[in-house]
Amino acid sequence: MPDDIAFVRELTITPELVRRVARDATVELLTGPRMLAVWALVAAPVAVLVGVTTPGRQGAWAGFVAAVLLPVLVVWRTRRSARRALGATLVPGATVRVQIRDDALVTETAAGSTCAPWSTYAAVRVHRSALLLRFARVPSVVVLPRALLTDDDLALLRARVGAPSSAAGGADDGAAGAVPGPQPAT
């Protein structure tokens, strides 16, 4: 990372910010197209299978319990994973920095620094506390705190990610959150 890069935005991370960003990342991960396919192809059949294979009246209850507990378990596990993944980049007390350049997005977190060209990203999702940048060629995201960027910064970011020179098409205005730093999360 060159020493002459001046970061235009910086933010000190707090424990509450990490919780909010993790919540938004969890929402994004659980409601994305891949996860909806998982719910349809795995969760519903498991509940039906449990209900059908358990004898008598207990089968209906077992199916109901499986239908309720499986989603609760998946949500809990996803949120836990998001917090753990964010723990390396969004360390309370550390400073996160970002610069939107003509050719790339430059980020600096507790985990290190990156300078990624705009073609690296396919879409932008903005949540209340988090900003997620989906990678163009791998099923991962970069998560940054939403408070790190102004509305003008977000408009510029969306324009850069959605530009014709970008590997992916248009930007996604999503109505919700983000995850910090240069970090893959699947």
PyMOL commands that set and color helices and strands:
alter all, ss='L'
color gray80, all
select helices_A, chain A and resi 15-31+33-53+57-87+118-120+146-148+151-161
alter helices_A, ss='H'
color red, helices_A
select strands_A, chain A and resi 9-12+95-100+104-109+112-117+121-126+130-135+141-145
alter strands_A, ss='S'
color yellow, strands_A
deselect
rebuild
show_as cartoon
